[in-house]
Amino acid sequence: MEKARKWFFRAVSLEEGNGDSWARWFAFEREFGSEEGVKGVAEKCKGVAEGMKGLVWNGIAKGVGMRGKGVEELLMLVSDKMMIK
């Protein structure tokens, strides 16, 4: 678990504007982590959320009705789309 968290941290540190990487980390914490981990990822993401990009991120964040949605809500929607069911 710690190795995965370090990998996610490195991924978002190298390219802070990649919303897909943030959403994958968020999905990981939702599935395997704690509520604190989920909140921590959302808080870290808030500082860099402006201008976020990504294949899945753009498809959802720039969709109709998404204007004014908060970062945590967008992370939830994007991570839902990315989670394997």
Biopython code that builds the backbone (N, CA, C, O; Angstrom):
import numpy as np
from Bio.PDB.StructureBuilder import StructureBuilder

atoms = [
    (1, "MET", "N", (0.815, -1.186, 0.000)),
    (1, "MET", "CA", (0.000, 0.000, 0.000)),
    (1, "MET", "C", (0.869, 1.264, 0.000)),
    (1, "MET", "O", (0.596, 2.221, -0.725)),
    (2, "GLU", "N", (1.900, 1.245, 0.815)),
    (2, "GLU", "CA", (2.756, 2.433, 0.883)),
    (2, "GLU", "C", (3.507, 2.655, -0.429)),
    (2, "GLU", "O", (3.702, 3.795, -0.852)),
    (3, "LYS", "N", (3.930, 1.561, -1.072)),
    (3, "LYS", "CA", (4.609, 1.695, -2.368)),
    (3, "LYS", "C", (3.671, 2.315, -3.396)),
    (3, "LYS", "O", (4.084, 3.161, -4.189)),
    (4, "ALA", "N", (2.437, 1.902, -3.382)),
    (4, "ALA", "CA", (1.452, 2.455, -4.319)),
    (4, "ALA", "C", (1.240, 3.937, -4.051)),
    (4, "ALA", "O", (1.179, 4.737, -4.985)),
    (5, "ARG", "N", (1.130, 4.303, -2.790)),
    (5, "ARG", "CA", (0.939, 5.720, -2.450)),
    (5, "ARG", "C", (2.138, 6.558, -2.901)),
    (5, "ARG", "O", (1.970, 7.668, -3.407)),
    (6, "LYS", "N", (3.341, 6.026, -2.717)),
    (6, "LYS", "CA", (4.537, 6.743, -3.167)),
    (6, "LYS", "C", (4.526, 6.903, -4.680)),
    (6, "LYS", "O", (4.897, 7.954, -5.204)),
    (7, "TRP", "N", (4.098, 5.852, -5.381)),
    (7, "TRP", "CA", (4.027, 5.915, -6.838)),
    (7, "TRP", "C", (3.024, 6.981, -7.274)),
    (7, "TRP", "O", (3.318, 7.781, -8.162)),
    (8, "PHE", "N", (1.853, 6.997, -6.661)),
    (8, "PHE", "CA", (0.844, 8.005, -7.004)),
    (8, "PHE", "C", (1.366, 9.408, -6.699)),
    (8, "PHE", "O", (1.164, 10.330, -7.490)),
    (9, "PHE", "N", (2.034, 9.574, -5.558)),
    (9, "PHE", "CA", (2.579, 10.887, -5.200)),
    (9, "PHE", "C", (3.601, 11.350, -6.235)),
    (9, "PHE", "O", (3.605, 12.513, -6.636)),
    (10, "ARG", "N", (4.468, 10.431, -6.664)),
    (10, "ARG", "CA", (5.448, 10.785, -7.695)),
    (10, "ARG", "C", (4.762, 11.148, -9.002)),
    (10, "ARG", "O", (5.160, 12.106, -9.665)),
    (11, "ALA", "N", (3.750, 10.405, -9.375)),
    (11, "ALA", "CA", (3.034, 10.657, -10.631)),
    (11, "ALA", "C", (2.401, 12.038, -10.639)),
    (11, "ALA", "O", (2.513, 12.756, -11.632)),
    (12, "VAL", "N", (1.737, 12.427, -9.552)),
    (12, "VAL", "CA", (1.097, 13.741, -9.535)),
    (12, "VAL", "C", (2.111, 14.859, -9.323)),
    (12, "VAL", "O", (1.860, 15.999, -9.713)),
    (13, "SER", "N", (3.249, 14.551, -8.713)),
    (13, "SER", "CA", (4.294, 15.562, -8.546)),
    (13, "SER", "C", (4.960, 15.885, -9.878)),
    (13, "SER", "O", (5.299, 17.040, -10.140)),
    (14, "LEU", "N", (5.149, 14.877, -10.717)),
    (14, "LEU", "CA", (5.783, 15.093, -12.016)),
    (14, "LEU", "C", (4.889, 15.871, -12.981)),
    (14, "LEU", "O", (5.369, 16.671, -13.784)),
    (15, "GLU", "N", (3.602, 15.627, -12.888)),
    (15, "GLU", "CA", (2.663, 16.309, -13.772)),
    (15, "GLU", "C", (1.414, 16.665, -12.973)),
    (15, "GLU", "O", (0.402, 15.965, -13.020)),
    (16, "GLU", "N", (1.512, 17.772, -12.238)),
    (16, "GLU", "CA", (0.441, 18.168, -11.327)),
    (16, "GLU", "C", (-0.896, 18.409, -12.021)),
    (16, "GLU", "O", (-1.945, 18.261, -11.394)),
    (17, "GLY", "N", (-0.879, 18.768, -13.273)),
    (17, "GLY", "CA", (-2.105, 19.084, -13.988)),
    (17, "GLY", "C", (-2.798, 17.901, -14.626)),
    (17, "GLY", "O", (-3.757, 18.081, -15.376)),
    (18, "ASN", "N", (-2.336, 16.692, -14.346)),
    (18, "ASN", "CA", (-2.950, 15.499, -14.922)),
    (18, "ASN", "C", (-4.084, 15.024, -14.014)),
    (18, "ASN", "O", (-3.854, 14.318, -13.033)),
    (19, "GLY", "N", (-5.291, 15.415, -14.352)),
    (19, "GLY", "CA", (-6.460, 15.056, -13.550)),
    (19, "GLY", "C", (-6.709, 13.571, -13.483)),
    (19, "GLY", "O", (-7.235, 13.072, -12.488)),
    (20, "ASP", "N", (-6.333, 12.846, -14.542)),
    (20, "ASP", "CA", (-6.515, 11.396, -14.543)),
    (20, "ASP", "C", (-5.658, 10.731, -13.458)),
    (20, "ASP", "O", (-6.108, 9.789, -12.806)),
    (21, "SER", "N", (-4.436, 11.212, -13.266)),
    (21, "SER", "CA", (-3.567, 10.651, -12.223)),
    (21, "SER", "C", (-4.139, 10.924, -10.836)),
    (21, "SER", "O", (-4.144, 10.044, -9.976)),
    (22, "TRP", "N", (-4.617, 12.138, -10.625)),
    (22, "TRP", "CA", (-5.249, 12.475, -9.343)),
    (22, "TRP", "C", (-6.463, 11.587, -9.097)),
    (22, "TRP", "O", (-6.665, 11.102, -7.984)),
    (23, "ALA", "N", (-7.269, 11.375, -10.133)),
    (23, "ALA", "CA", (-8.480, 10.563, -9.989)),
    (23, "ALA", "C", (-8.135, 9.096, -9.715)),
    (23, "ALA", "O", (-8.832, 8.428, -8.952)),
    (24, "ARG", "N", (-7.069, 8.598, -10.330)),
    (24, "ARG", "CA", (-6.658, 7.215, -10.048)),
    (24, "ARG", "C", (-6.203, 7.062, -8.595)),
    (24, "ARG", "O", (-6.529, 6.075, -7.936)),
    (25, "TRP", "N", (-5.449, 8.045, -8.106)),
    (25, "TRP", "CA", (-5.012, 8.016, -6.713)),
    (25, "TRP", "C", (-6.233, 8.082, -5.790)),
    (25, "TRP", "O", (-6.312, 7.355, -4.800)),
    (26, "PHE", "N", (-7.173, 8.952, -6.121)),
    (26, "PHE", "CA", (-8.407, 9.096, -5.356)),
    (26, "PHE", "C", (-9.174, 7.767, -5.338)),
    (26, "PHE", "O", (-9.668, 7.349, -4.291)),
    (27, "ALA", "N", (-9.273, 7.106, -6.494)),
    (27, "ALA", "CA", (-9.964, 5.821, -6.596)),
    (27, "ALA", "C", (-9.255, 4.757, -5.749)),
    (27, "ALA", "O", (-9.905, 3.947, -5.088)),
    (28, "PHE", "N", (-7.926, 4.768, -5.775)),
    (28, "PHE", "CA", (-7.146, 3.826, -4.967)),
    (28, "PHE", "C", (-7.461, 4.013, -3.483)),
    (28, "PHE", "O", (-7.702, 3.044, -2.764)),
    (29, "GLU", "N", (-7.457, 5.259, -3.037)),
    (29, "GLU", "CA", (-7.731, 5.537, -1.625)),
    (29, "GLU", "C", (-9.166, 5.172, -1.264)),
    (29, "GLU", "O", (-9.419, 4.687, -0.161)),
    (30, "ARG", "N", (-10.101, 5.396, -2.171)),
    (30, "ARG", "CA", (-11.495, 5.020, -1.909)),
    (30, "ARG", "C", (-11.633, 3.514, -1.739)),
    (30, "ARG", "O", (-12.374, 3.042, -0.877)),
    (31, "GLU", "N", (-10.915, 2.767, -2.565)),
    (31, "GLU", "CA", (-11.063, 1.316, -2.546)),
    (31, "GLU", "C", (-10.226, 0.640, -1.456)),
    (31, "GLU", "O", (-10.690, -0.304, -0.817)),
    (32, "PHE", "N", (-9.006, 1.114, -1.243)),
    (32, "PHE", "CA", (-8.090, 0.410, -0.346)),
    (32, "PHE", "C", (-7.668, 1.216, 0.884)),
    (32, "PHE", "O", (-7.116, 0.655, 1.830)),
    (33, "GLY", "N", (-7.920, 2.508, 0.876)),
    (33, "GLY", "CA", (-7.453, 3.365, 1.959)),
    (33, "GLY", "C", (-8.536, 3.691, 2.958)),
    (33, "GLY", "O", (-9.534, 2.983, 3.094)),
    (34, "SER", "N", (-8.306, 4.780, 3.646)),
    (34, "SER", "CA", (-9.240, 5.237, 4.670)),
    (34, "SER", "C", (-9.902, 6.535, 4.216)),
    (34, "SER", "O", (-9.536, 7.112, 3.192)),
    (35, "GLU", "N", (-10.863, 6.971, 4.982)),
    (35, "GLU", "CA", (-11.532, 8.240, 4.701)),
    (35, "GLU", "C", (-10.531, 9.395, 4.770)),
    (35, "GLU", "O", (-10.630, 10.360, 4.013)),
    (36, "GLU", "N", (-9.573, 9.283, 5.681)),
    (36, "GLU", "CA", (-8.530, 10.312, 5.806)),
    (36, "GLU", "C", (-7.694, 10.383, 4.540)),
    (36, "GLU", "O", (-7.339, 11.473, 4.091)),
    (37, "GLY", "N", (-7.375, 9.224, 3.956)),
    (37, "GLY", "CA", (-6.604, 9.186, 2.715)),
    (37, "GLY", "C", (-7.355, 9.822, 1.565)),
    (37, "GLY", "O", (-6.769, 10.537, 0.752)),
    (38, "VAL", "N", (-8.646, 9.566, 1.493)),
    (38, "VAL", "CA", (-9.490, 10.154, 0.447)),
    (38, "VAL", "C", (-9.509, 11.667, 0.591)),
    (38, "VAL", "O", (-9.322, 12.396, -0.383)),
    (39, "LYS", "N", (-9.736, 12.132, 1.809)),
    (39, "LYS", "CA", (-9.772, 13.584, 2.064)),
    (39, "LYS", "C", (-8.404, 14.218, 1.781)),
    (39, "LYS", "O", (-8.330, 15.332, 1.263)),
    (40, "GLY", "N", (-7.328, 13.507, 2.122)),
    (40, "GLY", "CA", (-5.981, 14.022, 1.892)),
    (40, "GLY", "C", (-5.689, 14.236, 0.419)),
    (40, "GLY", "O", (-5.116, 15.256, 0.037)),
    (41, "VAL", "N", (-6.082, 13.273, -0.413)),
    (41, "VAL", "CA", (-5.874, 13.414, -1.857)),
    (41, "VAL", "C", (-6.686, 14.585, -2.390)),
    (41, "VAL", "O", (-6.187, 15.378, -3.189)),
    (42, "ALA", "N", (-7.928, 14.695, -1.953)),
    (42, "ALA", "CA", (-8.789, 15.794, -2.413)),
    (42, "ALA", "C", (-8.207, 17.150, -2.015)),
    (42, "ALA", "O", (-8.229, 18.091, -2.807)),
    (43, "GLU", "N", (-7.689, 17.251, -0.798)),
    (43, "GLU", "CA", (-7.095, 18.512, -0.329)),
    (43, "GLU", "C", (-5.856, 18.878, -1.139)),
    (43, "GLU", "O", (-5.678, 20.033, -1.524)),
    (44, "LYS", "N", (-4.997, 17.887, -1.396)),
    (44, "LYS", "CA", (-3.793, 18.137, -2.182)),
    (44, "LYS", "C", (-4.145, 18.560, -3.602)),
    (44, "LYS", "O", (-3.482, 19.413, -4.191)),
    (45, "CYS", "N", (-5.181, 17.963, -4.135)),
    (45, "CYS", "CA", (-5.591, 18.249, -5.510)),
    (45, "CYS", "C", (-6.170, 19.650, -5.653)),
    (45, "CYS", "O", (-6.024, 20.275, -6.704)),
    (46, "LYS", "N", (-6.827, 20.152, -4.606)),
    (46, "LYS", "CA", (-7.462, 21.473, -4.667)),
    (46, "LYS", "C", (-6.471, 22.571, -5.032)),
    (46, "LYS", "O", (-6.828, 23.525, -5.723)),
    (47, "GLY", "N", (-5.247, 22.443, -4.581)),
    (47, "GLY", "CA", (-4.241, 23.466, -4.844)),
    (47, "GLY", "C", (-3.803, 23.549, -6.295)),
    (47, "GLY", "O", (-3.248, 24.566, -6.714)),
    (48, "VAL", "N", (-4.041, 22.499, -7.069)),
    (48, "VAL", "CA", (-3.574, 22.474, -8.457)),
    (48, "VAL", "C", (-4.698, 22.223, -9.453)),
    (48, "VAL", "O", (-4.442, 21.940, -10.623)),
    (49, "ALA", "N", (-5.927, 22.326, -9.000)),
    (49, "ALA", "CA", (-7.079, 21.917, -9.820)),
    (49, "ALA", "C", (-7.313, 22.805, -11.048)),
    (49, "ALA", "O", (-7.866, 22.338, -12.045)),
    (50, "GLU", "N", (-6.909, 24.050, -10.991)),
    (50, "GLU", "CA", (-7.117, 24.932, -12.147)),
    (50, "GLU", "C", (-6.315, 24.440, -13.337)),
    (50, "GLU", "O", (-5.123, 24.160, -13.214)),
    (51, "GLY", "N", (-6.954, 24.336, -14.470)),
    (51, "GLY", "CA", (-6.274, 23.923, -15.689)),
    (51, "GLY", "C", (-5.981, 22.435, -15.760)),
    (51, "GLY", "O", (-5.123, 22.008, -16.533)),
    (52, "MET", "N", (-6.677, 21.649, -14.969)),
    (52, "MET", "CA", (-6.471, 20.202, -14.958)),
    (52, "MET", "C", (-6.837, 19.609, -16.313)),
    (52, "MET", "O", (-7.791, 20.045, -16.957)),
    (53, "LYS", "N", (-6.059, 18.600, -16.743)),
    (53, "LYS", "CA", (-6.285, 17.941, -18.034)),
    (53, "LYS", "C", (-6.243, 16.434, -17.845)),
    (53, "LYS", "O", (-5.847, 15.929, -16.795)),
    (54, "GLY", "N", (-6.659, 15.734, -18.882)),
    (54, "GLY", "CA", (-6.614, 14.278, -18.889)),
    (54, "GLY", "C", (-7.707, 13.750, -19.792)),
    (54, "GLY", "O", (-8.721, 14.415, -20.006)),
    (55, "LEU", "N", (-7.505, 12.565, -20.317)),
    (55, "LEU", "CA", (-8.488, 11.993, -21.238)),
    (55, "LEU", "C", (-9.847, 11.831, -20.582)),
    (55, "LEU", "O", (-10.859, 12.278, -21.124)),
    (56, "VAL", "N", (-9.877, 11.205, -19.436)),
    (56, "VAL", "CA", (-11.146, 10.986, -18.746)),
    (56, "VAL", "C", (-11.589, 12.271, -18.049)),
    (56, "VAL", "O", (-12.767, 12.627, -18.081)),
    (57, "TRP", "N", (-10.644, 12.962, -17.422)),
    (57, "TRP", "CA", (-10.948, 14.200, -16.690)),
    (57, "TRP", "C", (-11.666, 15.204, -17.592)),
    (57, "TRP", "O", (-12.715, 15.729, -17.220)),
    (58, "ASN", "N", (-11.111, 15.473, -18.766)),
    (58, "ASN", "CA", (-11.725, 16.458, -19.659)),
    (58, "ASN", "C", (-13.116, 16.033, -20.112)),
    (58, "ASN", "O", (-14.022, 16.860, -20.221)),
    (59, "GLY", "N", (-13.281, 14.741, -20.375)),
    (59, "GLY", "CA", (-14.574, 14.252, -20.814)),
    (59, "GLY", "C", (-15.666, 14.482, -19.794)),
    (59, "GLY", "O", (-16.829, 14.656, -20.157)),
    (60, "ILE", "N", (-15.308, 14.486, -18.527)),
    (60, "ILE", "CA", (-16.302, 14.682, -17.468)),
    (60, "ILE", "C", (-16.337, 16.138, -17.001)),
    (60, "ILE", "O", (-17.407, 16.742, -16.932)),
    (61, "ALA", "N", (-15.177, 16.697, -16.682)),
    (61, "ALA", "CA", (-15.124, 18.044, -16.107)),
    (61, "ALA", "C", (-15.622, 19.127, -17.051)),
    (61, "ALA", "O", (-16.127, 20.157, -16.605)),
    (62, "LYS", "N", (-15.483, 18.903, -18.340)),
    (62, "LYS", "CA", (-15.915, 19.917, -19.302)),
    (62, "LYS", "C", (-17.294, 19.604, -19.874)),
    (62, "LYS", "O", (-17.731, 20.241, -20.833)),
    (63, "GLY", "N", (-17.968, 18.636, -19.295)),
    (63, "GLY", "CA", (-19.292, 18.247, -19.754)),
    (63, "GLY", "C", (-20.371, 19.243, -19.335)),
    (63, "GLY", "O", (-20.156, 20.110, -18.488)),
    (64, "VAL", "N", (-21.512, 19.090, -19.945)),
    (64, "VAL", "CA", (-22.654, 19.947, -19.638)),
    (64, "VAL", "C", (-23.063, 19.723, -18.185)),
    (64, "VAL", "O", (-23.181, 18.584, -17.731)),
    (65, "GLY", "N", (-23.274, 20.796, -17.478)),
    (65, "GLY", "CA", (-23.720, 20.719, -16.095)),
    (65, "GLY", "C", (-22.622, 20.565, -15.070)),
    (65, "GLY", "O", (-22.917, 20.434, -13.882)),
    (66, "MET", "N", (-21.373, 20.577, -15.477)),
    (66, "MET", "CA", (-20.268, 20.395, -14.541)),
    (66, "MET", "C", (-19.717, 21.714, -14.014)),
    (66, "MET", "O", (-18.926, 21.725, -13.071)),
    (67, "ARG", "N", (-20.124, 22.804, -14.607)),
    (67, "ARG", "CA", (-19.633, 24.106, -14.163)),
    (67, "ARG", "C", (-20.023, 24.332, -12.700)),
    (67, "ARG", "O", (-21.174, 24.135, -12.309)),
    (68, "GLY", "N", (-19.061, 24.738, -11.924)),
    (68, "GLY", "CA", (-19.302, 25.019, -10.517)),
    (68, "GLY", "C", (-19.151, 23.816, -9.590)),
    (68, "GLY", "O", (-19.304, 23.952, -8.376)),
    (69, "LYS", "N", (-18.858, 22.657, -10.137)),
    (69, "LYS", "CA", (-18.643, 21.471, -9.304)),
    (69, "LYS", "C", (-17.309, 21.614, -8.574)),
    (69, "LYS", "O", (-16.346, 22.144, -9.128)),
    (70, "GLY", "N", (-17.257, 21.152, -7.361)),
    (70, "GLY", "CA", (-16.037, 21.202, -6.571)),
    (70, "GLY", "C", (-15.053, 20.123, -6.993)),
    (70, "GLY", "O", (-15.416, 19.171, -7.685)),
    (71, "VAL", "N", (-13.814, 20.278, -6.574)),
    (71, "VAL", "CA", (-12.752, 19.337, -6.929)),
    (71, "VAL", "C", (-13.072, 17.932, -6.424)),
    (71, "VAL", "O", (-12.892, 16.954, -7.150)),
    (72, "GLU", "N", (-13.543, 17.833, -5.187)),
    (72, "GLU", "CA", (-13.822, 16.508, -4.631)),
    (72, "GLU", "C", (-14.945, 15.818, -5.408)),
    (72, "GLU", "O", (-14.894, 14.610, -5.636)),
    (73, "GLU", "N", (-15.939, 16.573, -5.805)),
    (73, "GLU", "CA", (-17.036, 15.992, -6.581)),
    (73, "GLU", "C", (-16.553, 15.531, -7.955)),
    (73, "GLU", "O", (-16.943, 14.463, -8.427)),
    (74, "LEU", "N", (-15.704, 16.337, -8.596)),
    (74, "LEU", "CA", (-15.142, 15.934, -9.889)),
    (74, "LEU", "C", (-14.251, 14.705, -9.743)),
    (74, "LEU", "O", (-14.303, 13.794, -10.569)),
    (75, "LEU", "N", (-13.434, 14.680, -8.692)),
    (75, "LEU", "CA", (-12.594, 13.500, -8.448)),
    (75, "LEU", "C", (-13.458, 12.253, -8.273)),
    (75, "LEU", "O", (-13.119, 11.177, -8.765)),
    (76, "MET", "N", (-14.568, 12.409, -7.573)),
    (76, "MET", "CA", (-15.473, 11.284, -7.355)),
    (76, "MET", "C", (-16.043, 10.782, -8.682)),
    (76, "MET", "O", (-16.067, 9.576, -8.929)),
    (77, "LEU", "N", (-16.497, 11.692, -9.525)),
    (77, "LEU", "CA", (-17.084, 11.312, -10.815)),
    (77, "LEU", "C", (-16.059, 10.654, -11.734)),
    (77, "LEU", "O", (-16.339, 9.630, -12.357)),
    (78, "VAL", "N", (-14.868, 11.252, -11.811)),
    (78, "VAL", "CA", (-13.826, 10.718, -12.688)),
    (78, "VAL", "C", (-13.339, 9.366, -12.162)),
    (78, "VAL", "O", (-13.140, 8.432, -12.939)),
    (79, "SER", "N", (-13.150, 9.263, -10.857)),
    (79, "SER", "CA", (-12.682, 7.990, -10.308)),
    (79, "SER", "C", (-13.733, 6.903, -10.459)),
    (79, "SER", "O", (-13.386, 5.739, -10.654)),
    (80, "ASP", "N", (-15.018, 7.259, -10.373)),
    (80, "ASP", "CA", (-16.078, 6.271, -10.622)),
    (80, "ASP", "C", (-15.964, 5.719, -12.032)),
    (80, "ASP", "O", (-16.122, 4.518, -12.250)),
    (81, "LYS", "N", (-15.693, 6.589, -12.978)),
    (81, "LYS", "CA", (-15.562, 6.182, -14.374)),
    (81, "LYS", "C", (-14.346, 5.260, -14.570)),
    (81, "LYS", "O", (-14.372, 4.359, -15.408)),
    (82, "MET", "N", (-13.285, 5.497, -13.787)),
    (82, "MET", "CA", (-12.044, 4.745, -13.948)),
    (82, "MET", "C", (-12.017, 3.430, -13.181)),
    (82, "MET", "O", (-11.247, 2.534, -13.529)),
    (83, "MET", "N", (-12.830, 3.296, -12.160)),
    (83, "MET", "CA", (-12.777, 2.095, -11.323)),
    (83, "MET", "C", (-13.229, 0.870, -12.108)),
    (83, "MET", "O", (-14.177, 0.912, -12.892)),
    (84, "ILE", "N", (-12.520, -0.205, -11.868)),
    (84, "ILE", "CA", (-12.850, -1.482, -12.501)),
    (84, "ILE", "C", (-13.986, -2.110, -11.718)),
    (84, "ILE", "O", (-13.923, -2.232, -10.495)),
    (85, "LYS", "N", (-15.004, -2.499, -12.424)),
    (85, "LYS", "CA", (-16.174, -3.064, -11.737)),
    (85, "LYS", "C", (-16.305, -4.515, -12.012)),
    (85, "LYS", "O", (-17.232, -5.156, -11.517)),
]
sb = StructureBuilder()
sb.init_structure("model")
sb.init_model(0)
sb.init_chain("A")
sb.init_seg("    ")
for serial, (resi, resn, name, xyz) in enumerate(atoms, 1):
    if name == "N":
        sb.init_residue(resn, " ", resi, " ")
    sb.init_atom(name, np.array(xyz, "f"), 0.0, 1.0, " ", f" {name:<3s}", serial, name[0])
structure = sb.get_structure()
